Amino acid sequence: MQRITRLGAAVATALAATALFAPSVPSAAAAAGDRPEHHADHAVFVQTDNPAGNQIVAYHRGDDGRLTQAAVYDTEGLGGILDGSVVDHLASQGSLTYDRKHGLLYAVNAGSNTVSVFSVHGEHIRLCQVIASGGRFPVSVAVHENVVYVLNALDGGSVQGYTVVDGQLSKQPRWNRHLGLDPNATPQFTHTPAQVGFTGAGNQLVVTTKANGNSIDVFNLDRTGAPAAKPVVTTDPGAVPFGFVQNGRHGLFVTEAGPNAVATFTINANGTATKTASSATGQSATCWIAAAGRFLYASNAGSSNLSGYHVGKNSRLTSLGTTATNPGTVDAAATEDGRFLYVQTGANGILDAFRVTTDGSLTALGSETVPGAAGGEGIVAL
């Protein structure tokens, strides 16, 4: 692994570098006794986001972490491409999400404004529902217990809430909230919201807005999962907050594409977000982040590499340096046991596999070309 030596660039340079170098942690898993019989195991699912027809490519994961393609499934929806994007057509994190409690996989169809719901049977899936996303250009899905939210990126951004009933999503019409972002801000891929997710406690819903607001928006939720009328908005000037994973019950680790950094935030009971620390990656276009046990890995699309961190006492981050990937490093996911990490690279639609060693360094296990997935985002590893 290389050691990080140079400082992060300004936001315009960092995000523009994505084009130069080219030719997105969910709620805690249910206890083993709560897992449905059809839960996935030793599987990796990748979304193509193909505008001609979105698909999910399923892989069997061997005990050694290596992948074998198992099948390709149509979502019966279309992928989408944000203006200005090159290796990251959705410019988001969480566009493919696994719901372990219900054994379901949720995939956004950005080009047709829908969400596909699959039941999961090992490394195989079955389409059981396609439902409207409640807005335009869905890019991210989050689940906690029986509540699901979808983030729509265009027309100023919105979130739409659902409940899970009998293996399908039931849309809650009163759980739709607009974010009030500038709908005409350009380019789209840097000025649309990036991710929706729950805090670990599950009583707050978080949205990152990237350069269109430079903010972390938090909706407090009532006991049914219904959101407050408006979000509490915490501005993080110039930061371009993008992807995030949970840090305990009330914290987040957030990538900041402006300074190219990983920041630590506390989400307070009143909905405000307090930044407590920040660690520069020294790379270009730091946008996505994945957690593997006590380690974090941030994807640097412009630098075509991963920045590793060890999470220590009091959530202190210690840099582990960088690991090279194929061109256009985007969305990533670790297995639930933290032993393996899988990374989408958008320039050529290649999936890179790594073993996570005990010190957090990554050992390459090989790569797979995902059919029709150049520019695609959305990955789940189990």
Secondary structure per residue as TSV (DSSP state, phi and psi in degrees):
chain	resnum	aa	ss	phi	psi
A	1	M	-	360.0	139.6
A	2	Q	B	-79.6	151.6
A	3	R	-	-89.9	145.4
A	4	I	-	-74.3	131.5
A	5	T	-	-126.9	-25.2
A	6	R	S	-110.0	155.9
A	7	L	-	-79.5	158.9
A	8	G	-	-68.8	151.2
A	9	A	-	-89.0	170.3
A	10	A	-	-68.6	164.0
A	11	V	H	-60.3	-43.5
A	12	A	H	-62.8	-43.6
A	13	T	H	-66.3	-43.0
A	14	A	H	-61.6	-45.6
A	15	L	H	-79.8	-32.2
A	16	A	H	-65.5	-28.0
A	17	A	H	-63.6	-20.8
A	18	T	H	-55.9	-44.4
A	19	A	H	-69.9	-36.5
A	20	L	H	-61.9	-38.4
A	21	F	T	-91.6	-0.7
A	22	A	-	-100.4	143.5
A	23	P	-	-69.4	360.0
A	24	S	-	360.0	360.0
A	25	V	-	360.0	120.3
A	26	P	-	-58.1	-178.4
A	27	S	S	-55.2	147.8
A	28	A	-	-55.7	142.9
A	29	A	-	-67.0	149.9
A	30	A	-	-67.9	157.2
A	31	A	-	-62.2	155.0
A	32	A	G	-54.3	-36.8
A	33	G	G	-68.9	-17.3
A	34	D	G	-94.0	-3.1
A	35	R	-	-74.7	135.4
A	36	P	-	-68.5	159.0
A	37	E	T	-63.8	-24.7
A	38	H	T	-95.1	19.8
A	39	H	-	-65.9	152.9
A	40	A	-	-78.9	152.3
A	41	D	-	-152.1	137.5
A	42	H	S	53.4	49.3
A	43	A	E	-136.6	150.2
A	44	V	E	-130.5	130.7
A	45	F	E	-116.7	133.8
A	46	V	E	-128.0	133.8
A	47	Q	E	-95.8	135.8
A	48	T	-	-85.3	-30.6
A	49	D	-	55.7	36.6
A	50	N	-	-77.1	123.4
A	51	P	T	-62.6	-22.6
A	52	A	T	-79.2	-11.1
A	53	G	-	157.2	107.9
A	54	N	-	-68.2	143.1
A	55	Q	E	-139.8	157.7
A	56	I	E	-112.0	123.4
A	57	V	E	-100.9	123.3
A	58	A	E	-102.4	137.3
A	59	Y	E	-124.0	140.7
A	60	H	E	-82.8	132.6
A	61	R	E	-102.4	118.6
A	62	G	-	-72.8	167.7
A	63	D	T	-60.6	-23.9
A	64	D	T	-89.6	2.3
A	65	G	S	91.0	-9.1
A	66	R	-	-76.8	152.1
A	67	L	E	-109.7	146.1
A	68	T	E	-131.4	124.7
A	69	Q	E	-63.0	131.0
A	70	A	E	-102.6	-43.6
A	71	A	E	-169.5	165.7
A	72	V	E	-125.5	133.5
A	73	Y	E	-125.2	133.4
A	74	D	E	-76.5	140.2
A	75	T	-	-88.7	-10.7
A	76	E	S	62.2	33.8
A	77	G	S	-145.6	176.9
A	78	L	-	-112.1	142.9
A	79	G	-	-74.1	174.6
A	80	G	-	-142.9	160.9
A	81	I	-	-132.1	119.8
A	82	L	-	-75.9	142.5
A	83	D	T	-58.8	134.2
A	84	G	T	92.6	-13.2
A	85	S	-	-78.8	151.0
A	86	V	S	-124.9	-64.3
A	87	V	S	-99.8	-2.5
A	88	D	-	-138.4	80.1
A	89	H	S	-64.8	-28.1
A	90	L	S	-94.1	-20.4
A	91	A	-	48.1	50.8
A	92	S	-	-149.8	169.1
A	93	Q	S	-124.9	141.6
A	94	G	-	90.3	24.9
A	95	S	S	-77.6	-15.0
A	96	L	E	-128.2	122.1
A	97	T	E	-134.6	135.4
A	98	Y	E	-101.1	132.8
A	99	D	E	-107.6	94.2
A	100	R	T	-65.7	-37.1
A	101	K	T	-57.9	-40.2
A	102	H	T	-106.0	-0.3
A	103	G	T	64.4	39.9
A	104	L	E	-121.5	151.6
A	105	L	E	-120.8	128.5
A	106	Y	E	-110.0	128.6
A	107	A	E	-127.8	131.9
A	108	V	E	-83.3	143.8
A	109	N	E	-116.1	87.3
A	110	A	T	-62.5	-34.3
A	111	G	T	-78.2	-12.3
A	112	S	T	-125.6	8.0
A	113	N	T	58.3	43.2
A	114	T	E	-136.7	169.6
A	115	V	E	-126.5	131.0
A	116	S	E	-98.3	137.2
A	117	V	E	-115.3	123.0
A	118	F	E	-114.9	140.7
A	119	S	E	-85.6	146.3
A	120	V	E	-111.2	130.5
A	121	H	E	-131.4	90.1
A	122	G	T	64.0	-125.0
A	123	E	T	-93.0	6.3
A	124	H	E	-109.5	150.2
A	125	I	E	-132.6	159.1
A	126	R	E	-134.0	126.2
A	127	L	E	-69.8	126.4
A	128	C	E	-124.6	-6.5
A	129	Q	E	-167.7	143.6
A	130	V	E	-128.4	122.4
A	131	I	E	-131.8	147.6
A	132	A	E	-61.5	143.1
A	133	S	-	-84.5	-5.9
A	134	G	S	79.8	13.1
A	135	G	S	-175.1	-160.6
A	136	R	S	-115.7	130.5
A	137	F	S	64.1	69.6
A	138	P	E	-65.9	139.2
A	139	V	E	-132.0	-12.5
A	140	S	E	-155.0	145.4
A	141	V	E	-132.1	140.6
A	142	A	E	-133.4	147.1
A	143	V	E	-135.4	140.8
A	144	H	E	-144.6	118.8
A	145	E	T	55.2	-116.3
A	146	N	T	-103.8	14.0
A	147	V	E	-116.2	134.1
A	148	V	E	-128.0	138.8
A	149	Y	E	-126.0	142.2
A	150	V	E	-115.7	136.4
A	151	L	E	-100.6	124.7
A	152	N	E	-102.8	133.2
A	153	A	-	-90.9	-30.4
A	154	L	S	-96.9	175.9
A	155	D	T	59.5	34.5
A	156	G	T	88.7	-1.7
A	157	G	-	82.6	143.9
A	158	S	E	-158.9	161.2
A	159	V	E	-122.2	143.7
A	160	Q	E	-127.2	131.0
A	161	G	E	-100.7	150.8
A	162	Y	E	-139.7	161.8
A	163	T	E	-117.2	154.5
A	164	V	E	-94.2	121.0
A	165	V	E	-133.5	117.9
A	166	D	T	52.2	45.0
A	167	G	T	76.4	13.9
A	168	Q	E	-137.2	165.9
A	169	L	E	-90.4	134.2
A	170	S	E	-111.3	112.7
A	171	K	E	-68.2	133.7
A	172	Q	E	-105.1	100.0
A	173	P	E	-57.0	-30.5
A	174	R	E	-82.3	-1.4
A	175	W	E	-103.7	34.9
A	176	N	E	-107.1	127.7
A	177	R	E	-133.4	133.4
A	178	H	E	-86.9	146.7
A	179	L	-	-90.8	-18.8
A	180	G	-	72.4	27.5
A	181	L	-	-80.2	164.7
A	182	D	-	-70.2	113.8
A	183	P	T	-73.7	-12.7
A	184	N	T	-105.4	2.1
A	185	A	-	-65.8	137.8
A	186	T	S	-131.0	158.4
A	187	P	S	-72.4	155.4
A	188	Q	G	-58.8	-40.8
A	189	F	G	-68.5	-19.6
A	190	T	G	-102.1	-7.2
A	191	H	S	-122.8	27.9
A	192	T	S	-121.9	154.0
A	193	P	-	-64.6	150.1
A	194	A	-	-103.7	-39.4
A	195	Q	E	-153.2	146.5
A	196	V	E	-117.2	141.8
A	197	G	E	-164.7	163.0
A	198	F	E	-96.0	151.6
A	199	T	-	-69.2	164.5
A	200	G	T	-59.1	-32.5
A	201	A	T	-72.2	-21.3
A	202	G	S	84.0	1.0
A	203	N	S	-101.8	8.1
A	204	Q	E	-140.7	139.8
A	205	L	E	-109.6	131.2
A	206	V	E	-117.6	139.6
A	207	V	E	-131.5	132.9
A	208	T	E	-100.4	139.6
A	209	T	-	-107.9	-2.7
A	210	K	T	57.5	-143.5
A	211	A	T	-74.7	-11.1
A	212	N	T	-90.8	70.3
A	213	G	T	125.6	-31.9
A	214	N	-	47.5	53.7
A	215	S	E	-140.4	162.1
A	216	I	E	-113.0	114.9
A	217	D	E	-100.7	132.2
A	218	V	E	-126.3	123.8
A	219	F	E	-100.6	120.5
A	220	N	E	-73.5	140.2
A	221	L	B	-111.2	144.7
A	222	D	-	-84.4	-175.2
A	223	R	T	-66.3	-20.7
A	224	T	T	-86.5	-13.9
A	225	G	S	102.9	-0.6
A	226	A	-	-71.4	139.5
A	227	P	B	-86.5	156.5
A	228	A	-	-60.1	161.6
A	229	A	S	-61.9	-35.6
A	230	K	S	-137.9	154.0
A	231	P	-	-81.3	156.5
A	232	V	E	-88.1	123.7
A	233	V	E	-106.6	122.1
A	234	T	E	-111.6	116.3
A	235	T	E	-84.9	138.6
A	236	D	-	-125.3	80.1
A	237	P	T	-51.7	128.2
A	238	G	T	72.0	1.4
A	239	A	-	-81.7	-28.3
A	240	V	-	50.5	62.8
A	241	P	E	-62.5	134.6
A	242	F	E	-125.0	-95.6
A	243	G	E	-91.4	159.8
A	244	F	E	-153.3	157.2
A	245	V	E	-131.9	158.3
A	246	Q	E	-70.4	147.6
A	247	N	E	-129.6	89.3
A	248	G	T	72.6	-156.1
A	249	R	T	-80.4	-28.3
A	250	H	T	-134.4	20.0
A	251	G	E	-125.3	163.6
A	252	L	E	-140.5	147.7
A	253	F	E	-104.4	124.2
A	254	V	E	-124.0	132.9
A	255	T	E	-81.1	141.4
A	256	E	E	-121.9	108.5
A	257	A	T	-75.4	-17.9
A	258	G	T	-67.0	-66.1
A	259	P	T	-82.1	-2.3
A	260	N	T	56.1	74.6
A	261	A	E	-149.9	164.8
A	262	V	E	-112.8	122.0
A	263	A	E	-112.1	150.0
A	264	T	E	-105.4	126.7
A	265	F	E	-124.4	147.2
A	266	T	E	-107.2	129.5
A	267	I	E	-95.3	111.9
A	268	N	-	-78.9	163.3
A	269	A	T	-60.4	-29.6
A	270	N	T	-84.6	1.6
A	271	G	S	96.3	-8.7
A	272	T	-	-73.7	155.9
A	273	A	E	-116.4	127.2
A	274	T	E	-112.7	120.3
A	275	K	E	-80.4	127.0
A	276	T	E	-109.7	-18.0
A	277	A	E	-165.2	161.6
A	278	S	E	-152.5	139.8
A	279	S	E	-130.0	117.7
A	280	A	E	-71.0	139.3
A	281	T	-	-84.0	-24.6
A	282	G	-	71.8	16.8
A	283	Q	S	-117.2	-167.6
A	284	S	S	-122.1	131.6
A	285	A	-	59.6	59.8
A	286	T	E	-79.0	105.8
A	287	C	E	-128.2	-34.8
A	288	W	E	-113.5	158.3
A	289	I	E	-148.8	142.3
A	290	A	E	-134.4	146.9
A	291	A	E	-108.6	136.0
A	292	A	E	-132.8	92.9
A	293	G	T	63.4	-125.6
A	294	R	T	-90.0	12.0
A	295	F	E	-115.2	148.7
A	296	L	E	-119.5	147.5
A	297	Y	E	-134.6	116.2
A	298	A	E	-98.7	134.7
A	299	S	E	-90.7	128.2
A	300	N	E	-110.4	97.7
A	301	A	T	-64.1	-39.5
A	302	G	T	-73.1	-26.7
A	303	S	T	-97.7	-9.4
A	304	S	T	54.8	52.6
A	305	N	E	-157.7	175.0
A	306	L	E	-114.5	139.1
A	307	S	E	-102.4	123.2
A	308	G	E	-98.3	148.9
A	309	Y	E	-140.6	143.7
A	310	H	E	-97.7	132.6
A	311	V	E	-95.4	113.5
A	312	G	-	-103.3	-161.5
A	313	K	G	-60.2	140.4
A	314	N	G	59.2	29.3
A	315	S	G	63.2	24.9
A	316	R	-	-71.3	135.6
A	317	L	E	-100.8	129.5
A	318	T	E	-116.9	123.6
A	319	S	E	-66.4	138.8
A	320	L	E	-109.0	5.9
A	321	G	E	87.1	-162.0
A	322	T	E	-121.9	156.2
A	323	T	E	-130.6	129.1
A	324	A	E	-72.2	147.6
A	325	T	-	-128.7	-177.9
A	326	N	S	-67.4	165.8
A	327	P	S	-61.4	138.7
A	328	G	S	80.4	57.5
A	329	T	E	-64.9	121.9
A	330	V	E	-127.2	-119.9
A	331	D	E	-69.1	149.0
A	332	A	E	-144.4	157.9
A	333	A	E	-152.0	142.5
A	334	A	E	-106.5	153.0
A	335	T	-	-67.4	159.5
A	336	E	T	-62.5	-27.6
A	337	D	T	-86.8	-1.2
A	338	G	S	74.9	11.3
A	339	R	S	-85.9	-24.9
A	340	F	E	-134.5	147.3
A	341	L	E	-127.7	135.7
A	342	Y	E	-124.7	133.8
A	343	V	E	-129.4	125.6
A	344	Q	E	-80.5	137.1
A	345	T	E	-122.7	120.0
A	346	G	T	-83.7	-16.8
A	347	A	T	-60.4	-43.0
A	348	N	T	-125.2	10.2
A	349	G	T	66.9	42.0
A	350	I	E	-106.1	140.2
A	351	L	E	-105.4	119.7
A	352	D	E	-99.2	137.9
A	353	A	E	-113.7	139.9
A	354	F	E	-138.2	148.0
A	355	R	E	-95.0	134.4
A	356	V	E	-91.1	116.0
A	357	T	-	-82.9	173.3
A	358	T	T	-65.8	-21.8
A	359	D	T	-97.5	5.3
A	360	G	S	91.6	-9.0
A	361	S	-	-69.5	158.1
A	362	L	E	-113.0	133.5
A	363	T	E	-109.1	121.4
A	364	A	E	-66.5	136.0
A	365	L	E	-113.3	-1.3
A	366	G	E	120.9	177.1
A	367	S	E	-137.4	153.9
A	368	E	E	-127.6	135.4
A	369	T	E	-85.3	117.6
A	370	V	-	-85.5	121.4
A	371	P	T	-61.2	127.6
A	372	G	T	69.6	23.8
A	373	A	-	-114.3	15.1
A	374	A	T	-60.6	128.2
A	375	G	T	80.7	-1.7
A	376	G	-	-77.6	154.5
A	377	E	-	-141.0	151.7
A	378	G	-	120.6	110.7
A	379	I	E	-148.2	142.4
A	380	V	E	-133.6	133.0
A	381	A	E	-124.7	130.7
A	382	L	-	-133.3	360.0
